[in-house]
């Protein structure tokens, strides 16, 4: 059954987004009106800065509803907003973007023209706070680190992992069928697991839906100064490794410590890369060769996150198996 309310509902969560929210919301005020109109649902996720007051200052300027979700986690906040997203298309973004004026119009156009597709990813380009240094452009995987789309990507079918959080549109019927975001992953406090949109999209694809990229729907990602710090990027690599491991885990596979050249499901060679990259990063840190340190520290931390997520999966499955045996014997 198709939704009765045409147009688009836009959802985003914010936690201490006061630095970028004014720019973002001002740009939202310049958006062209799509057919059927649009509304904006912002979820404050336990902010301790001026985020809430900034949001409320735009209520009279935008079709804006402000919600609260005290449980830390972007996906918990998005799920809180979904009952209020009653329009035909549901758009997801972040609290640090600046959309082009025709953003929603172009997403709606793509959904109209590609009726066999249910998930749409738009183009995400960076807005740097200052010209990025050469080491960042040369050594950093920009898409992974800053949620940017691949330069030159053409319109057409894409995989579930190629739709990024700042610019994602989903047909509302998917949520009517019961699909929700996994609240165990995604941005939260601590070393959270990256890949919440990819996880959602993989489950949607498994249910028979398909993803499409439209380069005409464009947002800028507002990169902040601290996000250009190599230590911040290295920490993000750890979270990304955990997220990529989740994509490769077999939830039904029985827990085995050693099997077919693997330890806890991870190929031997990944352990070797982890140890070698870590050793090299330590060596180059002592030599104060920052470029070489960064490359190896990034690899080491990604592999560390990947391996630890597999080990956690193995131990949790083993514990559950042992508990089942104990329950059967009692």
C-alpha positions in Angstrom: 0.0 0.0 0.0 1.3 3.4 -1.0 1.6 6.2 1.6 -1.1 8.8 1.3 1.2 11.8 2.1 3.3 12.8 -0.9 6.5 14.7 -0.6 9.5 14.0 1.6 10.3 13.8 5.3 13.8 14.7 6.2 15.3 13.3 9.4 18.6 14.0 11.1 20.0 13.4 14.6 22.4 15.8 16.4 24.6 15.4 19.4 26.4 18.7 20.2 26.1 20.0 16.7 26.1 23.7 17.6 29.1 24.4 15.4 27.4 23.3 12.1 23.7 23.5 12.8 23.3 27.3 12.0 24.9 26.9 8.5 22.9 23.7 7.8 19.5 25.1 8.8 20.0 28.4 7.0 20.7 26.4 3.8 17.5 24.3 4.5 15.6 27.6 4.4 16.7 28.0 0.7 15.5 24.6 -0.5 13.2 24.5 -3.5 9.8 23.0 -2.8 9.3 19.5 -4.0 6.0 18.2 -5.2 3.8 17.5 -2.2 6.1 19.6 0.1 8.5 18.5 2.8 9.0 18.5 6.5 12.0 18.3 8.7 12.4 16.2 11.9 15.4 16.9 14.1 16.2 14.6 17.0 18.4 16.0 19.8 20.5 13.1 21.0 21.5 14.2 24.6 23.3 17.3 23.5 25.1 19.4 26.2 25.8 22.4 24.0 23.4 25.0 22.4 22.0 22.5 19.9 18.5 22.5 21.2 18.2 26.3 21.4 19.6 26.6 17.9 17.1 24.1 16.6 14.2 25.8 18.3 15.2 29.2 16.9 14.4 27.8 13.4 10.9 26.4 14.2 9.2 29.5 12.8 11.5 29.5 9.7 11.3 25.8 8.6 8.7 23.0 8.6 10.5 21.7 11.6 9.7 19.3 14.4 12.2 18.9 17.2 12.3 15.6 19.2 14.4 14.4 22.1 16.1 11.0 22.5 18.2 10.7 25.7 19.7 7.3 24.7 23.0 8.0 23.1 23.2 6.7 19.6 22.3 8.1 16.1 20.3 5.0 15.2 18.2 5.2 18.3 17.5 8.8 17.5 16.5 8.0 13.9 14.2 5.2 15.0 12.6 7.7 17.4 11.8 10.0 14.5 10.4 7.4 12.0 6.8 7.4 13.3 6.7 11.1 12.5 8.0 10.6 9.0 4.6 10.1 7.2 5.5 11.2 3.7 6.2 9.0 0.7 9.9 9.4 0.8 12.1 9.6 3.9 15.5 11.4 3.6 18.3 10.9 6.0 21.2 13.2 6.5 23.6 14.4 9.2 23.9 17.6 11.3 26.9 18.9 9.3 25.8 19.2 5.7 24.8 22.1 3.4 22.4 21.0 0.6 22.1 22.5 -2.8 18.8 24.3 -3.3 17.4 21.6 -5.6 18.5 18.7 -3.3 15.0 17.4 -2.4 13.7 18.1 -5.9 16.4 15.9 -7.4 15.9 13.1 -4.9 12.2 13.1 -5.6 12.9 13.1 -9.4 15.2 10.1 -9.1 12.6 8.2 -7.1 9.9 9.0 -9.7 12.1 7.9 -12.6 13.5 4.8 -11.0 10.3 3.1 -9.8 12.1 -0.3 -9.4 14.5 1.1 -6.8 13.7 1.9 -3.2 16.9 3.4 -1.8 18.7 6.4 -3.3 22.1 7.8 -2.6 23.0 11.3 -3.6 26.3 13.0 -4.1 28.4 14.2 -1.1 31.3 16.6 -1.6 33.6 18.1 1.0 33.6 21.7 2.3 37.0 22.0 3.9 37.6 24.5 6.7 41.0 25.2 5.1 42.9 23.8 2.0 43.6 20.2 2.9 47.3 19.2 3.2 48.9 17.0 0.6 49.3 14.1 3.0 45.5 14.0 3.6 44.6 14.0 0.0 47.3 11.4 -0.9 47.0 9.0 2.1 43.5 9.2 3.5 40.6 7.2 2.0 38.3 10.2 1.7 35.1 8.3 1.2 35.6 6.1 4.2 36.8 8.9 6.4 34.5 11.8 5.5 31.4 9.9 4.1 32.0 11.4 0.6 30.9 9.8 -2.6 33.4 8.5 -5.1 34.5 11.2 -7.5 33.0 10.7 -11.0 30.4 8.1 -9.9 27.7 7.9 -12.6 24.0 7.5 -12.1 23.0 3.9 -11.9 22.6 0.9 -9.6 24.9 0.7 -6.6 25.6 -1.6 -3.7 24.2 -1.2 -0.2 27.5 0.0 1.1 27.7 2.8 -1.5 24.9 4.9 0.0 26.3 7.3 2.6 24.6 8.8 5.6 24.7 12.5 4.7 22.6 11.9 1.6 20.2 8.9 1.7 16.6 8.6 0.6 14.3 5.6 1.3 10.8 4.9 0.2 8.6 5.0 3.2 7.0 1.7 2.4 10.2 0.0 3.7 9.6 1.3 7.1 5.9 0.5 6.9 7.1 -3.1 6.4 8.9 -2.9 9.8 12.6 -2.4 8.9 14.4 -0.2 11.4 18.0 0.9 12.1 20.2 -1.4 14.2 20.8 0.5 17.5 23.8 -1.6 18.3 25.9 0.2 15.7 26.4 3.7 14.3 27.6 6.9 15.9 27.4 6.9 19.7 29.7 7.4 22.6 33.1 5.6 22.7 34.5 3.4 20.0 31.2 2.8 18.2 30.8 0.5 15.2 30.6 2.4 11.9 28.4 1.4 9.0 24.9 1.9 10.2 23.5 2.9 6.8 25.3 0.0 5.1 23.8 -2.4 7.6 20.3 -1.0 7.1 20.7 -1.1 3.3 22.1 -4.7 3.3 19.0 -5.9 5.2 16.7 -3.9 2.8 18.5 -5.5 -0.2 18.1 -8.9 1.4 14.3 -8.2 1.6 14.3 -7.5 -2.2 14.9 -3.8 -2.5 17.6 -2.1 -4.7 19.8 1.0 -4.4 20.3 3.7 -7.0 22.8 6.6 -7.2 21.8 10.0 -8.4 24.6 12.5 -8.9 22.1 15.4 -9.3 21.2 15.5 -5.6 24.1 17.2 -3.9 25.1 18.1 -0.4 28.3 19.4 1.0 29.8 17.7 4.1 31.1 20.4 6.4 34.5 19.1 7.5 35.6 20.5 10.8 39.2 21.3 11.9 39.6 18.4 14.3 38.5 15.9 11.6 41.7 16.7 9.7 43.9 15.7 12.5 45.7 12.4 11.7 45.0 10.9 15.2 41.2 11.5 14.8 41.4 9.7 11.4 43.3 6.8 12.9 40.7 6.4 15.6 38.0 6.4 12.9 39.9 3.6 11.1 39.4 1.4 14.2 35.6 2.0 14.1 35.6 1.3 10.4 37.3 -2.0 10.9 34.6 -3.0 13.4 31.9 -2.0 10.9 33.5 -3.9 8.0 33.8 -7.0 10.2 30.1 -6.8 10.9 29.4 -7.0 7.2 31.5 -10.2 6.9 30.3 -12.0 10.0 28.1 -15.0 9.6 25.6 -14.9 12.5 24.7 -18.6 11.9 28.2 -20.0 11.8 29.0 -22.1 14.8 31.9 -20.7 16.9 35.2 -22.4 16.1 38.6 -21.0 17.2 40.6 -22.7 14.4 39.1 -23.5 10.9 40.5 -23.5 7.4 43.4 -21.1 7.9 41.5 -18.8 10.2 41.4 -17.9 13.9 38.0 -17.0 15.2 36.9 -16.6 11.5 39.7 -14.1 10.6 42.3 -15.3 8.0 45.8 -15.7 9.3 47.1 -13.1 6.9 45.0 -10.3 8.6 46.7 -11.0 11.9 50.1 -10.8 10.2 49.2 -7.4 8.6 47.9 -6.2 12.0 51.2 -7.0 13.7 53.4 -5.8 10.9 51.5 -2.5 10.5 51.6 -1.9 14.3 55.3 -2.5 14.5 56.0 -0.2 11.5 53.8 2.5 13.0 55.8 2.4 16.2 59.1 2.6 14.4 58.1 5.6 12.3 56.6 7.3 15.3 60.0 7.1 17.0 61.7 8.3 13.8 59.2 11.2 13.6 58.3 10.3 10.0 54.6 11.4 10.2 53.5 10.3 6.7 54.8 6.8 7.1 53.5 6.6 10.7 50.0 7.6 9.5 49.8 5.0 6.7 50.8 2.1 9.0 48.8 3.4 12.0 45.7 3.6 9.8 46.1 0.0 8.6 46.9 -1.3 12.1 43.9 0.3 13.6 41.5 -0.8 10.9 42.8 -4.4 11.3 42.6 -4.1 15.1 39.0 -3.2 14.9 38.3 -5.9 12.4 40.0 -8.7 14.4 38.5 -7.6 17.7 35.0 -7.6 16.3 35.4 -11.2 15.1 36.9 -12.2 18.4 34.0 -10.6 20.3 31.5 -12.5 18.0 33.4 -15.7 18.6 33.4 -15.3 22.4 29.7 -14.2 22.6 28.6 -17.2 20.4 30.8 -19.5 22.5 29.3 -18.2 25.7 25.7 -18.6 24.4 26.5 -22.1 23.3 27.9 -23.0 26.7 24.9 -21.5 28.4 22.6 -23.6 26.2 24.4 -26.7 27.3 24.2 -25.7 30.9 20.5 -25.0 30.6 19.9 -28.4 28.9 21.7 -30.2 31.7 20.0 -28.5 34.6 
